[in-house]
Amino acid sequence: MRTTDCNNNTACKPLCPISNVARLKKLTKLSLEICAPRFLSNLYKNPIGAFNKTVNGFYIWTDNSIVIRCVKVSPKKWKIFVGNIVALIQEAIC
């Protein structure tokens, strides 16, 4: 989270730590990679309630080009697991 105080001092800190445990069932790399943005999209839905301050902007960042490509495409293109997660992400951020 990036904050700026009244003296224009800026600080950046993690909003919350993320840790995922892979399922025992074999999943594709895409299925595992898409879980982190889903978690972030859940945070995106209601950020203002978690803070007692004004939220001027909220950004979800990823450097994973596969995930970015997935989120830009219709969820119907993917298998059920990935498609459902892509739909949830698109619903939260659009």
Buried (B, 14 or more C-beta within 10 A) or exposed (E): EEEEEEEEEEEEEEEEEEEEEEEEEEBEEBBEBBBBBBBBBEBBEEEEEEEEEEEEEBEBEBEEEEBEEBBEEEBEEBEEBBBBBBBBBBEBBE
